[in-house]
Each structure stands twice: as C-alpha cells, then as structure tokens.
Amino acid sequence: MNWETVIGLEVHAELSAASKIFCGCATTFGGEPNTRVCPVCAGMPGTLPKLNRAVAEYAVRVGLALNCEITRHCKFDRKNYFYPDLPKAYQVSQLYAPICREGRLTVVADGKEKSIGIREIHMEEDAGKLVHDCSGNRTFMDFNRCGVPLLEIVTHPDFQSGAEVIAYLEKLRETLLYLGVCDCKMQEGSLRVDVNLSVRRTGGEMGVRTEMKNLNSFKAIGRAIDYETKRQIEILGKGGRVYQETRRWDDENGVSYGMRSKENAQDYRYFPEPDLLPIEIDDQWLKMIKGSLPELAHEKRERYINDYKISEKEAFIITTHKNISGLFETVSELSGNPLESAHLVTGEIMRLLNQTDTLPEDLSLDGRKLAALVNLVSDGKINRNAYRETVEAVFTRDVIPEEYIAENGLMMINDDEAVIEAVKTALSENSGAVADYRAGKEKAFGFLMGQVMKRLGGSGNPDMARKALKDALK
C-alpha cells in the first residue's frame, strides 16, 4: 500500500496513407516478402527521400483532435542505430521539433475522470520485420514495412494503473479510427504500444523505469503492467535495484524478461536530417485541415442521446467502432426510425458479430435491407421472431428481405376473419383453460394465446390476436 505506479506510453500508429512516408511504395499489409521495396526505402546510397504530404496532414489531424499545439515550423532528424531490419542504419524521425506538442485526452477509469497529457506527436518511418525460423537457426528479413509512415504519440507519465492505460488506449484508438488515419489493427501491428513503468514510495522521487516494447493487445498490456509492477515492488522491497532496460513481454507465460539496456536520447546521436527541408504549416493549410475534421465518437454519442433519445448504453455500443456507427446512421436515416435502428444494431447485429467472430472493421452490410426490415417490424407486418430470423439471413447470406419473408411464409397475418376463426377454434378445443381463466387464473390466458398463434402458423399479429382473444373471453 506504500507504493504507487507511474506509467507513460509511446503509441506507434501506422498511418493509412496509400504510399510510404518518403517514396511511392504501397503500404498494404502483407504480400510476398520484399516485393514492396524500392531504392529509397531500402536505403540505397545516393537516393533522396521526398515527404508524403498526406503524412503531415494526418499528423496535424491527430494533433488537433488531441488538443495539441501544432508546430508551425517543424523538421526531421536522424536517429542513428544499427538493427538488422533497418537497412539505412538510421531512422528518420523528429526529436527537436515534433509536429505536435502538449495536448491532452480526457478519459474515465474506475468511475473517475482524468486528463492525460500528450507530450508530443512526431512523424517517423517504420522499420522492417524479422521472421525467425522455427528451428532457431536462421532469421529472415522482410523490408516491405520499411518506410511505412508512423505517428508516435508520447504521453506524460500521468498513468497510475492499468485501468487508466486501457481507458486511454480505447479512446485513442476510437479517435484514430474516426479520423480515418489508422486502421488500428493491433493483430497486424498497425497499432503498437510501448509501456514505460516505474514504481516509487507514495509521493516520493521517481523510480527507475523499464520499457516493455511492442505490446499489441489490450489484454496483454493490462497483464504486463500488473506483472511489471509486482516485479519492481518485490525487488525494491528486498533492497534490490531496478535497472533501466528494455523488456519483452511473453504473454503466453505471463512474464517479462530483459532484452537490452535502455538507451537515452544521446545514445542515438540525433542530428538534423540533411536530405529533407523543414515543414512550414501556414494558416490556410491549418484552417483547411481543421475544417475537414469529422465528428468524433464522443461527439456522436452526445448527439445520439440528445437528438435521437437513445440510451447512453446503446449510444456507447454504437460508437465503439466507426463501421458500426456508420451502419446505424444509414439504417436510421433510411428507415426514419432511430430508436428501432439502435435496438437492431446493439442487439441482433452485435450478437451476430460475436457469434461469427467478425471484427467490426470487417463489417459489410447493406443498410437499405436492414432499414426495410426495421420498417416491416415497426409496421406490424412481421413479428419479432421473423424479424430476427431475417436479420440473420441478411447478415450471413445477404438475402433480399422481402423475398426471404415471402418464400418462408413469415409475413404476419393481419386478417380479422382469420384471427377470429383461430380464436374460436382455440376456445372450443380448450374449454378447461377457458374455465380456469374465468376463475381468475391469469396464466391460462398465456396458454390460450399460444394456441391461437399456433393455429395462425406463428405468423399472426399478436396484438390483433390478443385483443380478439380478450373480446371473446368477455
């Protein structure tokens, strides 16, 4: 109880630009190794980089969304170090004049609101990828990722728990998705997190930090923070010393282990990048970028609650991913029924996503078909069971709702004569239940209602059948 954790994060977000940061090679994930490489991103002598304008624009978009100061005159620097997947033996990054500084992101963790400081956001190029042979004897190098544009979003050491870290990462992820600058597919490495963590006596001097590199799932991040906190407290509690080092997290075994001593900025021998001109961000360009910013998730939530009268819980579910909110807005607009559209998305669509292990980013549904279904159930033309069945058929097989309903006899019977006839038959064949109901046993009504619906083939209008049954029982 006398210890507290101090955490800072470095989040690396691969940008969704079509080409790399300093050349025209494609940034698409995967592909045959070493097929998306040119002399520039391979670091060949004599080549010259040229900045991709979209990368700078994406960086400014993120900076504005995170309430940062935009550095109007910024530049690139060389970060020198040797690593096998960095063919130039240096990385082009930003140390002295990053494009964004001193922002903030407000999060809610454990029921409390907290403002997390963003120290800086800088642009840089990604390195390649090492693929280790299963035998452990060989390592292959794939340079397709070399030069893919990155934003490194660096916080102040404002976190004190894993819950705060996860809350921040979730809100940052949704912000990047809604801005359209990163697909945030952690399983593909397009969003990677470095955790800098130290412990200290409550209110005391800052402790020695360790860095856990390239964590790529929220679950792993939470487990790694818990483990490293306990490890450091145990060492210090026994009078030992924590060393500044880079550690690797083994999620399978739930442990971290040291990789190398942690470098400081001077170890990288930074100097201004001589092959790239400084960037001047003028008033006109900044105004254009500000004007193009989309509505973010927290803004959508507020609008849905205020304008559509949707519950806070449903609004939160709908805005967890850009694709889901986009589907909701399409269905809501086409059907003219936002409440029923919200029930559809938060109920059946989320159930089917979970049931089929479909990621929200892979969701692709025809909003017109779902809007037609919303209208059919709202107008009493199909019942809830038929509605759920048809939604699933649209989700899994992309059927045309009207055709599917007709072919499967799911249209609700709204014929007065047919309903009255079914009621008469049900009452004549179940005189005991009729007597029970008239004797005050309310459960008997449910039984009789079931008999009526059975005779209507399950497609009767329940409201019409209920009224007809009550009238007949009187």
KAMO-V931822 format. One record per residue. RES is the residue in one letter. SS is DSSP state (a for helix, b for strand, c for the rest). PSI is psi in degrees with one decimal (* if undefined). Layout:
BEGIN
res->RES ss->SS psi->PSI
res->RES ss->SS psi->PSI
END
This chain:
BEGIN
res->M ss->c psi->-14.2
res->N ss->c psi->3.9
res->W ss->b psi->150.3
res->E ss->b psi->149.9
res->T ss->b psi->139.4
res->V ss->b psi->123.2
res->I ss->b psi->137.5
res->G ss->b psi->151.2
res->L ss->b psi->147.5
res->E ss->b psi->113.0
res->V ss->b psi->124.8
res->H ss->b psi->116.9
res->A ss->b psi->116.9
res->E ss->b psi->128.6
res->L ss->c psi->150.8
res->S ss->c psi->25.0
res->A ss->c psi->149.0
res->A ss->c psi->-29.7
res->S ss->b psi->168.0
res->K ss->c psi->172.6
res->I ss->c psi->-32.7
res->F ss->c psi->9.5
res->C ss->c psi->-177.9
res->G ss->c psi->9.0
res->C ss->c psi->146.3
res->A ss->b psi->150.1
res->T ss->c psi->5.4
res->T ss->c psi->138.0
res->F ss->c psi->144.1
res->G ss->c psi->-147.1
res->G ss->c psi->166.8
res->E ss->c psi->137.4
res->P ss->c psi->138.9
res->N ss->c psi->33.6
res->T ss->c psi->-10.6
res->R ss->c psi->56.5
res->V ss->c psi->141.0
res->C ss->c psi->174.6
res->P ss->c psi->-30.9
res->V ss->c psi->-54.4
res->C ss->c psi->-13.6
res->A ss->c psi->-4.5
res->G ss->c psi->31.4
res->M ss->c psi->142.1
res->P ss->c psi->141.6
res->G ss->c psi->-5.2
res->T ss->c psi->154.5
res->L ss->c psi->133.9
res->P ss->c psi->156.0
res->K ss->c psi->123.7
res->L ss->c psi->132.7
res->N ss->c psi->113.8
res->R ss->a psi->-34.6
res->A ss->a psi->-31.2
res->V ss->a psi->-45.8
res->A ss->a psi->-38.7
res->E ss->a psi->-42.9
res->Y ss->a psi->-40.0
res->A ss->a psi->-42.9
res->V ss->a psi->-39.5
res->R ss->a psi->-46.7
res->V ss->a psi->-43.1
res->G ss->a psi->-42.7
res->L ss->a psi->-40.8
res->A ss->a psi->-26.9
res->L ss->c psi->19.2
res->N ss->c psi->36.7
res->C ss->c psi->159.2
res->E ss->b psi->130.9
res->I ss->b psi->125.8
res->T ss->c psi->108.8
res->R ss->c psi->-24.7
res->H ss->b psi->98.0
res->C ss->b psi->168.0
res->K ss->c psi->171.5
res->F ss->c psi->155.9
res->D ss->b psi->160.2
res->R ss->b psi->129.1
res->K ss->b psi->110.5
res->N ss->b psi->120.9
res->Y ss->c psi->154.2
res->F ss->c psi->129.6
res->Y ss->c psi->144.1
res->P ss->c psi->-32.2
res->D ss->c psi->13.5
res->L ss->c psi->89.3
res->P ss->c psi->-26.0
res->K ss->c psi->-13.7
res->A ss->c psi->14.2
res->Y ss->b psi->158.0
res->Q ss->b psi->134.6
res->V ss->b psi->119.6
res->S ss->b psi->-163.5
res->Q ss->c psi->116.9
res->L ss->c psi->-52.5
res->Y ss->c psi->-29.4
res->A ss->c psi->70.4
res->P ss->c psi->154.1
res->I ss->c psi->-24.7
res->C ss->b psi->143.8
res->R ss->b psi->157.5
res->E ss->b psi->66.9
res->G ss->b psi->-165.6
res->R ss->b psi->154.3
res->L ss->b psi->122.9
res->T ss->b psi->129.4
res->V ss->b psi->165.5
res->V ss->b psi->121.2
res->A ss->b psi->135.2
res->D ss->c psi->36.0
res->G ss->c psi->4.2
res->K ss->b psi->141.0
res->E ss->b psi->138.8
res->K ss->b psi->139.8
res->S ss->b psi->122.4
res->I ss->b psi->125.8
res->G ss->b psi->134.1
res->I ss->b psi->112.4
res->R ss->b psi->-46.0
res->E ss->b psi->161.4
res->I ss->b psi->125.2
res->H ss->b psi->154.2
res->M ss->b psi->144.8
res->E ss->b psi->172.9
res->E ss->b psi->145.9
res->D ss->c psi->159.3
res->A ss->c psi->-179.9
res->G ss->c psi->-161.6
res->K ss->b psi->134.1
res->L ss->b psi->131.6
res->V ss->b psi->115.1
res->H ss->b psi->134.7
res->D ss->c psi->139.6
res->C ss->c psi->-29.6
res->S ss->c psi->-18.1
res->G ss->c psi->5.7
res->N ss->c psi->-20.7
res->R ss->c psi->153.3
res->T ss->b psi->130.7
res->F ss->b psi->149.7
res->M ss->b psi->124.9
res->D ss->b psi->115.2
res->F ss->c psi->11.4
res->N ss->c psi->-33.2
res->R ss->c psi->-13.6
res->C ss->c psi->126.6
res->G ss->c psi->-2.5
res->V ss->c psi->133.9
res->P ss->b psi->134.9
res->L ss->b psi->147.5
res->L ss->b psi->130.1
res->E ss->b psi->117.5
res->I ss->b psi->110.9
res->V ss->b psi->126.7
res->T ss->b psi->165.7
res->H ss->c psi->162.1
res->P ss->c psi->67.2
res->D ss->c psi->-3.3
res->F ss->b psi->145.2
res->Q ss->c psi->0.8
res->S ss->c psi->161.3
res->G ss->a psi->-33.3
res->A ss->a psi->-40.6
res->E ss->a psi->-39.4
res->V ss->a psi->-47.5
res->I ss->a psi->-41.2
res->A ss->a psi->-42.1
res->Y ss->a psi->-46.9
res->L ss->a psi->-37.7
res->E ss->a psi->-43.3
res->K ss->a psi->-37.4
res->L ss->a psi->-42.8
res->R ss->a psi->-47.1
res->E ss->a psi->-32.4
res->T ss->a psi->-45.7
res->L ss->a psi->-39.3
res->L ss->a psi->-46.1
res->Y ss->a psi->-29.5
res->L ss->a psi->-19.3
res->G ss->c psi->24.6
res->V ss->c psi->-14.2
res->C ss->c psi->139.2
res->D ss->c psi->-12.3
res->C ss->c psi->29.8
res->K ss->c psi->94.7
res->M ss->a psi->-31.0
res->Q ss->a psi->-18.5
res->E ss->a psi->3.3
res->G ss->c psi->10.9
res->S ss->c psi->-7.2
res->L ss->b psi->113.7
res->R ss->b psi->146.0
res->V ss->b psi->130.9
res->D ss->b psi->129.6
res->V ss->b psi->117.5
res->N ss->b psi->120.4
res->L ss->b psi->137.6
res->S ss->b psi->162.4
res->V ss->b psi->156.8
res->R ss->b psi->161.3
res->R ss->b psi->141.5
res->T ss->c psi->120.4
res->G ss->c psi->4.9
res->G ss->c psi->-166.8
res->E ss->c psi->151.3
res->M ss->c psi->139.6
res->G ss->c psi->179.1
res->V ss->c psi->129.8
res->R ss->c psi->152.3
res->T ss->b psi->160.6
res->E ss->b psi->125.6
res->M ss->b psi->122.2
res->K ss->b psi->146.1
res->N ss->b psi->45.5
res->L ss->b psi->134.7
res->N ss->c psi->30.7
res->S ss->c psi->146.7
res->F ss->a psi->-37.4
res->K ss->a psi->-45.6
res->A ss->a psi->-38.2
res->I ss->a psi->-46.0
res->G ss->a psi->-43.6
res->R ss->a psi->-39.8
res->A ss->a psi->-40.2
res->I ss->a psi->-45.8
res->D ss->a psi->-44.9
res->Y ss->a psi->-47.4
res->E ss->a psi->-34.5
res->T ss->a psi->-49.0
res->K ss->a psi->-38.9
res->R ss->a psi->-47.2
res->Q ss->a psi->-40.5
res->I ss->a psi->-40.5
res->E ss->a psi->-42.7
res->I ss->a psi->-49.8
res->L ss->a psi->-33.9
res->G ss->a psi->-24.4
res->K ss->c psi->7.9
res->G ss->c psi->12.4
res->G ss->c psi->-171.9
res->R ss->c psi->133.5
res->V ss->c psi->131.3
res->Y ss->c psi->142.4
res->Q ss->c psi->112.9
res->E ss->b psi->163.7
res->T ss->b psi->128.7
res->R ss->b psi->152.2
res->R ss->b psi->136.7
res->W ss->b psi->124.3
res->D ss->b psi->97.4
res->D ss->c psi->-29.8
res->E ss->c psi->-41.2
res->N ss->c psi->-5.9
res->G ss->c psi->34.1
res->V ss->b psi->159.6
res->S ss->b psi->155.8
res->Y ss->b psi->153.4
res->G ss->b psi->140.8
res->M ss->b psi->-48.6
res->R ss->b psi->162.8
res->S ss->b psi->145.8
res->K ss->c psi->127.3
res->E ss->c psi->155.0
res->N ss->c psi->168.3
res->A ss->a psi->-37.8
res->Q ss->a psi->-22.4
res->D ss->a psi->-20.4
res->Y ss->a psi->-4.4
res->R ss->c psi->55.5
res->Y ss->c psi->141.6
res->F ss->b psi->159.0
res->P ss->b psi->136.7
res->E ss->c psi->115.6
res->P ss->c psi->-15.6
res->D ss->c psi->2.1
res->L ss->c psi->133.3
res->L ss->c psi->153.9
res->P ss->c psi->160.0
res->I ss->b psi->126.7
res->E ss->b psi->119.4
res->I ss->c psi->106.3
res->D ss->c psi->172.1
res->D ss->a psi->-39.1
res->Q ss->a psi->-45.0
res->W ss->a psi->-41.7
res->L ss->a psi->-41.4
res->K ss->a psi->-39.8
res->M ss->a psi->-42.8
res->I ss->a psi->-42.6
res->K ss->a psi->-41.4
res->G ss->a psi->-18.7
res->S ss->c psi->-1.4
res->L ss->c psi->132.7
res->P ss->c psi->171.7
res->E ss->c psi->127.3
res->L ss->c psi->170.0
res->A ss->a psi->-46.8
res->H ss->a psi->-29.0
res->E ss->a psi->-39.3
res->K ss->a psi->-43.5
res->R ss->a psi->-46.6
res->E ss->a psi->-41.2
res->R ss->a psi->-42.4
res->Y ss->a psi->-41.6
res->I ss->a psi->-44.4
res->N ss->a psi->-44.5
res->D ss->a psi->-38.9
res->Y ss->a psi->-8.4
res->K ss->c psi->32.1
res->I ss->c psi->147.3
res->S ss->c psi->154.9
res->E ss->a psi->-39.1
res->K ss->a psi->-46.8
res->E ss->a psi->-39.3
res->A ss->a psi->-38.5
res->F ss->a psi->-44.2
res->I ss->a psi->-44.0
res->I ss->a psi->-35.0
res->T ss->c psi->9.7
res->T ss->c psi->-24.2
res->H ss->c psi->145.3
res->K ss->a psi->-39.4
res->N ss->a psi->-39.0
res->I ss->a psi->-44.0
res->S ss->a psi->-35.2
res->G ss->a psi->-41.2
res->L ss->a psi->-44.7
res->F ss->a psi->-46.2
res->E ss->a psi->-37.1
res->T ss->a psi->-49.1
res->V ss->a psi->-42.2
res->S ss->a psi->-44.4
res->E ss->a psi->-43.4
res->L ss->a psi->-32.7
res->S ss->a psi->-23.5
res->G ss->c psi->18.7
res->N ss->c psi->81.0
res->P ss->a psi->-34.2
res->L ss->a psi->-47.9
res->E ss->a psi->-34.2
res->S ss->a psi->-38.4
res->A ss->a psi->-41.9
res->H ss->a psi->-40.0
res->L ss->a psi->-49.7
res->V ss->a psi->-45.9
res->T ss->a psi->-18.6
res->G ss->a psi->-84.4
res->E ss->a psi->-43.7
res->I ss->a psi->-44.4
res->M ss->a psi->-36.8
res->R ss->a psi->-44.6
res->L ss->a psi->-34.5
res->L ss->a psi->-46.2
res->N ss->a psi->-40.9
res->Q ss->a psi->-34.3
res->T ss->c psi->5.6
res->D ss->c psi->38.8
res->T ss->c psi->129.0
res->L ss->c psi->146.3
res->P ss->a psi->-35.6
res->E ss->a psi->-16.8
res->D ss->a psi->4.1
res->L ss->c psi->126.1
res->S ss->c psi->99.6
res->L ss->c psi->149.7
res->D ss->c psi->108.1
res->G ss->a psi->-28.0
res->R ss->a psi->-38.8
res->K ss->a psi->-40.4
res->L ss->a psi->-35.7
res->A ss->a psi->-39.0
res->A ss->a psi->-39.4
res->L ss->a psi->-40.5
res->V ss->a psi->-42.8
res->N ss->a psi->-38.3
res->L ss->a psi->-43.2
res->V ss->a psi->-34.1
res->S ss->a psi->-33.9
res->D ss->c psi->1.8
res->G ss->c psi->21.5
res->K ss->c psi->-22.1
res->I ss->c psi->152.4
res->N ss->c psi->177.5
res->R ss->a psi->-36.3
res->N ss->a psi->-44.5
res->A ss->a psi->-37.3
res->Y ss->a psi->-51.4
res->R ss->a psi->-40.8
res->E ss->a psi->-42.0
res->T ss->a psi->-36.4
res->V ss->a psi->-44.2
res->E ss->a psi->-38.0
res->A ss->a psi->-37.7
res->V ss->a psi->-43.4
res->F ss->a psi->-45.3
res->T ss->a psi->-31.4
res->R ss->a psi->1.6
res->D ss->c psi->42.8
res->V ss->c psi->164.0
res->I ss->c psi->117.2
res->P ss->a psi->-48.2
res->E ss->a psi->-41.4
res->E ss->a psi->-42.5
res->Y ss->a psi->-42.8
res->I ss->a psi->-42.8
res->A ss->a psi->-44.5
res->E ss->a psi->-29.7
res->N ss->c psi->9.8
res->G ss->c psi->42.1
res->L ss->c psi->-4.0
res->M ss->c psi->136.1
res->M ss->c psi->139.2
res->I ss->b psi->118.6
res->N ss->c psi->19.8
res->D ss->c psi->117.6
res->D ss->a psi->-46.0
res->E ss->a psi->-41.3
res->A ss->a psi->-40.1
res->V ss->a psi->-45.5
res->I ss->a psi->-40.1
res->E ss->a psi->-40.5
res->A ss->a psi->-37.3
res->V ss->a psi->-47.0
res->K ss->a psi->-44.4
res->T ss->a psi->-44.7
res->A ss->a psi->-39.5
res->L ss->a psi->-39.3
res->S ss->a psi->-30.7
res->E ss->a psi->-5.6
res->N ss->c psi->56.9
res->S ss->a psi->-31.9
res->G ss->a psi->-43.8
res->A ss->a psi->-34.5
res->V ss->a psi->-44.0
res->A ss->a psi->-39.8
res->D ss->a psi->-44.2
res->Y ss->a psi->-43.8
res->R ss->a psi->-16.2
res->A ss->c psi->2.1
res->G ss->c psi->6.4
res->K ss->c psi->98.0
res->E ss->c psi->-29.0
res->K ss->a psi->-26.2
res->A ss->a psi->-29.6
res->F ss->a psi->-41.3
res->G ss->a psi->-40.3
res->F ss->a psi->-46.0
res->L ss->a psi->-37.8
res->M ss->a psi->-41.0
res->G ss->a psi->-37.8
res->Q ss->a psi->-38.3
res->V ss->a psi->-48.1
res->M ss->a psi->-35.0
res->K ss->a psi->-41.9
res->R ss->a psi->-17.9
res->L ss->c psi->9.5
res->G ss->c psi->21.7
res->G ss->c psi->1.1
res->S ss->c psi->9.9
res->G ss->b psi->154.7
res->N ss->c psi->112.6
res->P ss->a psi->-34.8
res->D ss->a psi->-43.4
res->M ss->a psi->-41.2
res->A ss->a psi->-39.6
res->R ss->a psi->-43.2
res->K ss->a psi->-43.1
res->A ss->a psi->-39.6
res->L ss->a psi->-44.8
res->K ss->a psi->-41.3
res->D ss->a psi->-40.8
res->A ss->a psi->-37.7
res->L ss->a psi->-22.7
res->K ss->c psi->*
END
